[in-house]
Amino acid sequence: MMPLVLNLPLRIHNRVKTESYFYLNMNEYRNAPFHELSDMKIKFAEMVRDQIALCPQFDWVEFKYILCPGSAREMDTNNVCSIIDKFFCDAFVKAGKLFDDNYKYLRRSTFEFGEIDRNHPRVELHITGKEKEEQMQLQA
């Protein structure tokens, strides 16, 4: 199976503050109040909902996150991708694409630096795994 590739955001527009963004990284995450984190998680799930809807259900998956920032400013790849992984896993499980995100179902998450893309900054998520059996039989 070829990996599915999704494009995930690096920031979320903060509705509370005009022209303000919540940047998806560990620094913002650890300093944000709980209610803001909850709001940002919901907003993130809304932003990726259409892409998740196109994914099949899986018995298990492996995720590879590739950071493609919009500038050459140095950043910690794990700092960004770990928060995106957390938000994405919660949205993916909630959408019914995976039973849970524990080690039985999410077998591996890796983080890499890709390239600078000033026109389309993002985190590319490459998904591989085993599709649910009954779903594969329906497709045949």
Contact map, one row per residue, 1 for C-alpha under 8 A:
11100000000000000000000000000000000000000000000000000000000000000000000000000000000000000000000000000000000000000000000000000001000000000000
11110000000000000000000000000000000000000000000000000000000000000000000000000000000000000000000000000000000000000000000000000001000000000000
11111000000000000000000000000000000000000000000000000000000000000000000000000000000000000000000000000000000000000000000000000111000000000000
01111100000000000000000000000000000000000000000000000010000000000000000000000000000000000000000000000000000000000000000000001111000000000000
00111110000000000000000000000000000000000000000000000000000000000000000000000000000000000000000000000000000000000000000000011110000000000000
00011111000000000000000000000000000000000000000000100000000000000000000000000000000000000000000000000000000000000000000000011100000000000000
00001111100000000000000000000000000000000000000000000000000000000000000000000000000000000000000000000000000000000000000001111000000000000000
00000111110000000000000000000000000000000000000100000000000000000000000000000000000100000000000000000000000000000000000001111000000000000000
00000011111100000000000000000000000000000001001000000000000000000000000000000000000000000000000000000000000000000000000011100000000000000000
00000001111100000000001100000000000000000000000000000000000000000000100000000001000100000000000000000000000000000000000011100000000000000000
00000000111110000000111100000000000000000000000000000000000000000000000000000000000000000000000000000000000000000000000000000000000000000000
00000000111111000000111100000000000000010011000000000000000000000000000000000000000000000000000000000000000000000000000000000000000000000000
00000000001111100011110000000000000000000000000000000000000000000000000000000000000000000000000000000000000000000000000000000000000000000000
00000000000111111111110000000000000000010000000000000000000000000000000000000000000000000000000000000000000000000000000000000000000000000000
00000000000011111101000000000000000000000000000000000000000000000000000000000000000000000000000000000000000000000000000000000000000000000000
00000000000001111100000000000000000000000000000000000000000000000000000000000000000000000000000000000000000000000000000000000000000000000000
00000000000001111111000000000000000000000000000000000000000000000000000000000000000000000000000000000000000000000000000000000000000000000000
00000000000001111111000000000000000000000000000000000000000000000000000000000000000000000000000000000000000000000000000000000000000000000000
00000000000011001111100000000000000000000000000000000000000000000000000000000000000000000000000000000000000000000000000000000000000000000000
00000000000011101111110000000000000000000000000000000000000000000000000000000000000000000000000000000000000000000000000000000000000000000000
00000000001111000011111000000000000000000000000000000000000000000000000000000000000000000000000000000000000000000000000000000000000000000000
00000000001111000001111100010000000000010000000000000000000000000000000000000000000000000000000000000000000000000000000000000000000000000000
00000000011100000000111110010000000000000000000000000000000000000000000000000000000000000000000000000000000000000000000000000000000000000000
00000000011100000000011111011000000000000000000000000000000000000000000000000001001100000000000000000000000000000000000000000000000000000000
00000000000000000000001111111000000000000000000000000000000000000000000000000011111100000000000000000000000000000000000000000000000000000000
00000000000000000000000111111100000000000000000000000000000000000000000000000011011000000000000000000000000000000000000000000000000000000000
00000000000000000000000011111110000000000000000000000000000000000000000000000010000000000000000000000000000000000000000000000000000000000000
00000000000000000000011111111111000000000000000000000000000000000000000000000000000000000000000000000000000000000000000000000000000000000000
00000000000000000000000111111111000010000000000000000000000000000000000000000000001000000000000000000000000000000000000000000000000000000000
00000000000000000000000001111111000000000000000000000000000000000000000000000000000000000000000000000000000000000000000000000000000000000000
00000000000000000000000000111111100000000000000000000000000000000000000000000000000000000000000000000000000000000000000000000000000000000000
00000000000000000000000000011111110110000000000000000000000000000000000000000000000000000000000000000000000000000000000000000000000000000000
00000000000000000000000000000011111110000000000000000000000000000000000000000000000000000000000000000000000000000000000000000000000000000000
00000000000000000000000000000001111111000000000000000000000000000000000000000000000000000000000000000000000000000000000000000000000000000000
00000000000000000000000000000000111111100000000000000000000000000000000000000000000000000000000000000000000000000000000000000000000000000000
00000000000000000000000000000001111111110000000000000000000000000000000000000000000000000000000000000000000000000000000000000000000000000000
00000000000000000000000000001001111111111000000000000000000000000000000000000000000000000000000000000000000000000000000000000000000000000000
00000000000000000000000000000000011111111100000000000000000000000000000000000000000000000000000000000000000000000000000000000000000000000000
00000000000000000000000000000000001111111110000000000000000000000000000000000000000000000000000000000000000000000000000000000000000000000000
00000000000101000000010000000000000111111111000000000000000000000000000000000000000000000000000000000000000000000000000000000000000000000000
00000000000000000000000000000000000011111111100000000000000000000000000000000000000000100000000000000000000000000000000000000000000000000000
00000000000000000000000000000000000001111111110000000000000000000000000000000000000000000000000000000000000000000000000000000000000000000000
00000000000100000000000000000000000000111111111000000000000000000000000000000000000000000000000000000000000000000000000000000000000000000000
00000000100100000000000000000000000000011111111100000000000000000000000000000000000000110000000000000000000000000000000000000000000000000000
00000000000000000000000000000000000000001111111110000000000000000000000000000000000000110010000000000000000000000000000000000000000000000000
00000000000000000000000000000000000000000111111110000000000000000000000000000000000000000000000000000000000000000000000000000000000000000000
00000000100000000000000000000000000000000011111111000000000000000000000000000000000000000000000000000000000000000000000000000000000000000000
00000001000000000000000000000000000000000001111111110000000000000000000000000000000000000000000000000000000000000000000000000000000000000000
00000000000000000000000000000000000000000000111111111000000000000000000000000000000000000010000000000000000000000000000000000000000000000000
00000000000000000000000000000000000000000000001111111100000000000000000000000000000000000000000000000000000000000000000000000000000000000000
00000100000000000000000000000000000000000000000111111110000000000000000000000000000000000000000000000000000000000000000000000000000000000000
00000000000000000000000000000000000000000000000111111110000000000000000000000000000000000001001010000000000000000000000000000000000000000000
00000000000000000000000000000000000000000000000011111111000000000000000000000000000000000000001000000000000000000000000000000000000000000000
00000000000000000000000000000000000000000000000001111111000000000000000000000000000000000000000000000000000000000000000000000000000000000000
00010000000000000000000000000000000000000000000000111111100000000000000000000000000000000000000010000000000000000000000000000000000000000000
00000000000000000000000000000000000000000000000000001111110000000000000000000000000000000000000010000000000000000000000000000000001100100000
00000000000000000000000000000000000000000000000000000011111000000000000000000000000000000000000111000000000000000000000000000000001100100000
00000000000000000000000000000000000000000000000000000001111110000000000000000000000000000000000011000000000000000000000000000000111100000000
00000000000000000000000000000000000000000000000000000000111110000000000000000000000000000000000001100000100000000000000000000000111100000000
00000000000000000000000000000000000000000000000000000000011111000000000000000000000000000000000001000001111000000000000000000000111000000000
00000000000000000000000000000000000000000000000000000000011111100000000000000000000000000000000000000000111100000000000000000011110000000000
00000000000000000000000000000000000000000000000000000000000111110000000000000000000000000000000000000000011110000000000000000011100000000000
00000000000000000000000000000000000000000000000000000000000011111000000000000000000000000000000000000000010111000000000000001111000000000000
00000000000000000000000000000000000000000000000000000000000001111100000000000000000000000000000000000000000111110000000000001110000000000000
00000000000000000000000000000000000000000000000000000000000000111110000000000000100010000000000000000000000011110000000000111100000000000000
00000000000000000000000000000000000000000000000000000000000000011111000000000000000000000000000000000000000000111100000000111000000000000000
00000000000000000000000000000000000000000000000000000000000000001111100000001000100000000000000000000000000000111110000001110000000000000000
00000000000000000000000000000000000000000000000000000000000000000111110000000000000000000000000000000000000000001111100011110000000000000000
00000000010000000000000000000000000000000000000000000000000000000011111100000000000000000000000000000000000000000011110011100000000000000000
00000000000000000000000000000000000000000000000000000000000000000001111100000000000000000000000000000000000000000001111111000000000000000000
00000000000000000000000000000000000000000000000000000000000000000000111110000000000000000000000000000000000000000001110000000000000000000000
00000000000000000000000000000000000000000000000000000000000000000000111111000000000000000000000000000000000000000001000000000000000000000000
00000000000000000000000000000000000000000000000000000000000000000000001111100000000000000000000000000000000000000000000000000000000000000000
00000000000000000000000000000000000000000000000000000000000000000000000111110000000000000000000000000000000000000000000000000000000000000000
00000000000000000000000000000000000000000000000000000000000000000000000011111010000000000000000000000000000000000000000000000000000000000000
00000000000000000000000000000000000000000000000000000000000000000000000001111111000000000000000000000000000000000000000000000000000000000000
00000000000000000000000000000000000000000000000000000000000000000010000000111111100000000000000000000000000000111000000000000000000000000000
00000000000000000000000000000000000000000000000000000000000000000000000000011111110000000000000000000000000000100000000000000000000000000000
00000000000000000000000011100000000000000000000000000000000000000000000000111111111000000000000000000000000000000000000000000000000000000000
00000000010000000000000111000000000000000000000000000000000000000000000000011111111100000000000000000000000000000000000000000000000000000000
00000000000000000000000010000000000000000000000000000000000000001010000000001111111110000000000000000000000000100000000000100000000000000000
00000000000000000000000011000000000000000000000000000000000000000000000000000111111111000000000000000000000000000000000000000000000000000000
00000000000000000000000111001000000000000000000000000000000000000000000000000011111111100000000000000000000000000000000000000000000000000000
00000001010000000000000110000000000000000000000000000000000000000000000000000001111111110000000000000000000000000000000000000000000000000000
00000000000000000000000000000000000000000000000000000000000000001000000000000000111111111000000000000000000010000000000000000000000000000000
00000000000000000000000000000000000000000000000000000000000000000000000000000000011111111100000000000000000000000000000000000000000000000000
00000000000000000000000000000000000000001001100000000000000000000000000000000000001111111110000000000000000000000000000000000000000000000000
00000000000000000000000000000000000000000001100000000000000000000000000000000000000111111111000000000000000000000000000000000000000000000000
00000000000000000000000000000000000000000000000000000000000000000000000000000000000011111111100000001000000000000000000000000000000000000000
00000000000000000000000000000000000000000000000000000000000000000000000000000000000001111111110000001000000000000000000000000000000000000000
00000000000000000000000000000000000000000000100010000000000000000000000000000000000000111111111000000000000000000000000000000000000000000000
00000000000000000000000000000000000000000000000000010000000000000000000000000000000000011111111111000000000000000000000000000000000000000000
00000000000000000000000000000000000000000000000000000000000000000000000000000000000000001111111111111000000000000000000000000000000000000000
00000000000000000000000000000000000000000000000000000000000000000000000000000000000000000111111110000000000000000000000000000000000000000000
00000000000000000000000000000000000000000000000000011000000000000000000000000000000000000011111111000000000000000000000000000000000000000000
00000000000000000000000000000000000000000000000000000000100000000000000000000000000000000001111111100000000000000000000000000000000000000000
00000000000000000000000000000000000000000000000000010011110000000000000000000000000000000001111111100000000000000000000000000000000000000000
00000000000000000000000000000000000000000000000000000000111100000000000000000000000000000001101111111000100000000000000000000000000000000000
00000000000000000000000000000000000000000000000000000000001000000000000000000000000000000000100111111000100000000000000000000000000000000000
00000000000000000000000000000000000000000000000000000000000000000000000000000000000000000000100001111100110000000000000000000000000000000000
00000000000000000000000000000000000000000000000000000000000000000000000000000000000000001100100001111111110000000000000000000000000000000000
00000000000000000000000000000000000000000000000000000000000000000000000000000000000000000000000000011111111000000000000000000000000000000000
00000000000000000000000000000000000000000000000000000000000000000000000000000000000000000000000000001111111100000000000000000000000000000000
00000000000000000000000000000000000000000000000000000000000100000000000000000000000000000000000000001111111000000000000000000000000000000000
00000000000000000000000000000000000000000000000000000000001110000000000000000000000000000000000001111111111000000000000000000000000000000000
00000000000000000000000000000000000000000000000000000000000111100000000000000000000000000000000000011111111110000000000000000000000000000000
00000000000000000000000000000000000000000000000000000000000111000000000000000000000000000000000000000111111110000000000000000000000000000000
00000000000000000000000000000000000000000000000000000000000011110000000000000000000000000000000000000010011111000000000000000000000000000000
00000000000000000000000000000000000000000000000000000000000001111000000000000000000010000000000000000000011111100000000000000000000000000000
00000000000000000000000000000000000000000000000000000000000000111000000000000000000000000000000000000000000111110000000000000000000000000000
00000000000000000000000000000000000000000000000000000000000000011110000000001100100000000000000000000000000011111000000000000000000000000000
00000000000000000000000000000000000000000000000000000000000000011110000000001000000000000000000000000000000001111100000000000000000000000000
00000000000000000000000000000000000000000000000000000000000000000111000000001000000000000000000000000000000000111110000000000000000000000000
00000000000000000000000000000000000000000000000000000000000000000111000000000000000000000000000000000000000000011111000000000000000000000000
00000000000000000000000000000000000000000000000000000000000000000011100000000000000000000000000000000000000000001111100000000000000000000000
00000000000000000000000000000000000000000000000000000000000000000001111100000000000000000000000000000000000000000111110010000000000000000000
00000000000000000000000000000000000000000000000000000000000000000001111000000000000000000000000000000000000000000011111110000000000000000000
00000000000000000000000000000000000000000000000000000000000000000000111000000000000000000000000000000000000000000001111110000000000000000000
00000000000000000000000000000000000000000000000000000000000000000000010000000000000000000000000000000000000000000000111110000000000000000000
00000000000000000000000000000000000000000000000000000000000000000000010000000000000000000000000000000000000000000000111111000000000000000000
00000000110000000000000000000000000000000000000000000000000000000001110000000000000000000000000000000000000000000001111111100000000000000000
00000011110000000000000000000000000000000000000000000000000000000011110000000000000000000000000000000000000000000000000111110000000000000000
00000011110000000000000000000000000000000000000000000000000000001111100000000000100000000000000000000000000000000000000011111000000000000000
00001111000000000000000000000000000000000000000000000000000000001111000000000000000000000000000000000000000000000000000001111100000000000000
00011111000000000000000000000000000000000000000000000000000000111100000000000000000000000000000000000000000000000000000000111110000000000000
00111100000000000000000000000000000000000000000000000000000000111000000000000000000000000000000000000000000000000000000000011111000000000000
00111000000000000000000000000000000000000000000000000000000011110000000000000000000000000000000000000000000000000000000000001111100000000000
11110000000000000000000000000000000000000000000000000000000011100000000000000000000000000000000000000000000000000000000000000111110000000000
00000000000000000000000000000000000000000000000000000000011111000000000000000000000000000000000000000000000000000000000000000011111000000000
00000000000000000000000000000000000000000000000000000000011110000000000000000000000000000000000000000000000000000000000000000001111100000000
00000000000000000000000000000000000000000000000000000001111100000000000000000000000000000000000000000000000000000000000000000000111110110000
00000000000000000000000000000000000000000000000000000001111000000000000000000000000000000000000000000000000000000000000000000000011111110000
00000000000000000000000000000000000000000000000000000000000000000000000000000000000000000000000000000000000000000000000000000000001111111000
00000000000000000000000000000000000000000000000000000000000000000000000000000000000000000000000000000000000000000000000000000000000111111100
00000000000000000000000000000000000000000000000000000001100000000000000000000000000000000000000000000000000000000000000000000000001111111110
00000000000000000000000000000000000000000000000000000000000000000000000000000000000000000000000000000000000000000000000000000000001111111111
00000000000000000000000000000000000000000000000000000000000000000000000000000000000000000000000000000000000000000000000000000000000011111111
00000000000000000000000000000000000000000000000000000000000000000000000000000000000000000000000000000000000000000000000000000000000001111111
00000000000000000000000000000000000000000000000000000000000000000000000000000000000000000000000000000000000000000000000000000000000000111111
00000000000000000000000000000000000000000000000000000000000000000000000000000000000000000000000000000000000000000000000000000000000000011111
